[in-house]
Amino acid sequence: MELAAAVAGILSCLCPKNVIQETTGQQCKYLDYNAKAKIEELRSKVEELRALVADVNKKLEETCLQEGKEPTEQVKLWLRKVQSFDNDKLNKLLSWEEKRCLCGCLPDYYSRMKFGKLNERKNQEVDELLRRGQFQDDALAHLLLENIKMLPVTAAVVNETTKRKLEEIWEHLMADYEVQRIGVYGMGGVGKTTILKEINNRLKKVMTDGMITCFDNVVWVTIPKESNPEKLQMAIAKAVRLNLPEDWNMMDKAAELLKALQRRKRLLLIIDDVWTPFSLEDIGIPAPTRANGCKLIITTRSLRVCRGMETNKEVEVKVLSEEESWTLFTDKVGSVALQNPVITVLAREIAKEFGGLPLAIITVGRALRKVSNELEWRNALTALRGSAANVGGMEELVMKD
């Protein structure tokens, strides 16, 4: 006690008042501070922390680039805390012992306590960061779900023909457990892609609202023009953010793609615009089964392609009726088609030229919207009859639905 009192008396002369406010026991603890050993301990822990950060970043780089994942929120928070670690004070602390040795003298008691307290606090911070940074590999990142995203739709599904087909496909997806492969077929421009976009967006809304669905993930892939199996592999890999080296052979790509898709568990894979049947195994697509909960939907112009893909349910999307075509066309061109009797007659004739293909109706209808010049309507009818004398020609006009 006498020693402590003497120390306190000395401190009252050497240290500021705010330091004296601490208890004598706390002050003595820092006076007895082994600076060199503690700084070396801190330096070792900091090196360990930097090595841990490097390891975590390396694993994240491999996982996120190759497997289509992103860091978990806990990992992001930990990295931010490491980054915000007070490097200026830390560097000052780590160089303090070297400066003391160069000067060849001991610092005053106030400095000794100040650095002792800082060192202790930094040791505690590093210990906590080291403890929280011990992530399991499967806790570093999680799958990105931006593949379930709203898709732009050319026009809302309003006619009864298309609505019936949409509900039929939805029923097979959500309630028919015996159907794993669905083929949606029909001529170009009939609205196959529009229907599936509506289904995709409905699934997105259901998942966003937290309602129970049959799927954990939905992936949409449009087959590239002039496609081949390897191009299809790369298109699917891009959709799930999987980095496949282009110089890999097809078998190696299929193996990696298979693992990436299987990680998505109950997966709905939508492949749009299939022209030629292909082997799921060769591409790296897991075979949809009732056991794994996966399903596959393709769109194509040919029933033959559906059968070649071994679909167990085919849904044909047919053209609109004449009255549905007229209703959709007038909706797009506006009231001008009904206000002028001459234009009304021309509009009726034009509507017949579409062969019931919704996208052709929408495309031309928008071009003629609010056009009140009769000559322009006559020219449009002549042009349509010249370039699309039959349904096949109109199909080529819209090219893609």
Secondary structure, 3 states (H helix, E strand, C coil): CHHHHHHHHHHHHHCCHHHHCCCHHHHHHHHCCCHHHHHHHHHHHHHHHHHHHHHHHHHHHHHHHHHCEEECHHHHHHHHHHHCCCHHHHHHHHHHHHHHHHHCCCCCHHHHHHHHHHHHHHHHHHHHHHHHCCCCHHHCEEECCCCCCCCCCCCCCCCHHHHHHHHHHHHHHHCCCCCCEEEEECCCCCCHHHHHHHHHHHHHHHHHCCCCCCCCEEEEEECCCCCCHHHHHHHHHHHCCCCCCCCCCHHHHHHHHHHHHHCCCCEEEEEEEECCCCCHHHHCCCCCCCCCCCEEEEEECCHHHHHHCCCCEEEECCCCCHHHHHHHHHHHHCCHHHHCHHHHHHHHHHHHHCCCCHHHHHHHHHHCCCCCCHHHHHHHHHHHHHHCCCHHHHHHHHCCC
